[in-house]
């Protein structure tokens, strides 16, 4: 059975005091470099060539600074209006063996 990870329909996201550009997404990886993130995404598609990933909109964002001051390059799929939708889509990915977490993105 193929279930897609459709993004939300737009509108405001819930939680905290978000900016108008913030959204919920599905983080599938984090790397030290942008190149590493792109290569990691390519590898993930090779190991899990499922429609849920092949049809996803992939985006790359820098994390907040870690304690060390370094930032990670996050691989984030799609955009959703709220945590519930992003978390539900993440659960679909977990069913096909992809580790993920719903995350709030504030670009």
C-alpha positions in Angstrom: 0.0 0.0 0.0 1.4 3.4 -1.0 0.6 6.3 1.3 2.0 9.7 0.5 3.3 12.4 2.8 1.2 15.2 1.5 2.2 18.6 2.8 -0.3 20.8 4.6 -2.6 23.1 2.7 -1.0 26.3 4.0 -2.1 28.7 6.7 -0.5 29.2 10.1 1.4 26.5 12.0 0.7 25.8 15.6 2.8 26.0 18.7 5.1 28.7 20.2 5.3 32.1 18.6 6.1 31.2 15.0 7.1 33.6 12.3 4.8 33.7 9.3 7.4 31.6 7.4 7.8 28.8 10.0 6.4 25.3 9.3 6.6 21.7 10.5 8.7 19.2 8.5 10.1 15.7 8.7 13.8 15.6 9.5 15.4 12.5 8.1 19.1 13.3 8.7 21.7 15.8 9.9 25.2 16.3 8.6 28.2 18.6 9.3 28.3 19.9 5.7 25.7 20.7 3.0 27.6 18.4 0.7 27.3 15.6 3.2 23.5 16.3 3.6 23.0 16.1 -0.2 25.0 12.9 -0.4 23.2 11.5 2.6 19.8 12.2 0.9 21.0 10.5 -2.3 22.1 7.5 -0.3 18.8 7.3 1.6 16.9 7.3 -1.7 19.1 4.4 -2.9 18.5 2.3 0.2 14.8 3.2 0.5 13.5 3.8 -3.1 9.9 4.1 -1.8 7.2 6.5 -3.2 7.0 8.2 0.2 10.6 9.5 -0.3 10.7 9.7 -4.1 7.7 12.1 -4.1 8.9 14.2 -1.2 10.1 17.8 -1.4 13.5 17.9 0.2 15.0 21.0 1.8 18.2 21.8 3.6 18.4 24.0 6.7 21.0 24.9 9.2 20.3 23.9 12.8 20.5 26.2 15.7 24.1 26.4 17.1 25.1 23.4 19.2 27.0 23.9 22.5 30.2 23.7 20.5 28.9 26.6 18.3 28.8 24.3 15.2 25.6 24.0 13.2 24.3 20.9 11.4 22.8 20.7 7.9 19.3 19.2 8.4 17.6 17.2 5.6 13.9 18.1 5.9 11.0 16.7 3.9 7.9 18.6 2.9 6.1 21.2 5.0 3.1 20.8 7.2 0.7 23.2 9.1 1.0 21.4 12.4 2.9 18.9 14.5 0.1 16.3 14.1 0.3 16.2 10.3 4.2 16.1 10.3 4.3 13.4 13.0 1.7 11.3 11.1 3.8 11.5 7.9 6.9 10.6 9.9 5.1 7.5 11.2 4.4 6.5 7.6 8.1 6.7 6.9 9.0 4.7 10.0 6.7 1.9 8.7 9.0 1.6 5.6 12.2 1.7 7.7 13.1 5.4 7.6 14.2 7.0 10.9 12.7 10.5 11.2 11.3 13.1 13.6 8.8 15.9 13.1 10.5 19.3 13.5 9.6 22.9 13.6 11.5 24.9 11.0 12.0 28.7 11.4 13.9 29.7 8.3 
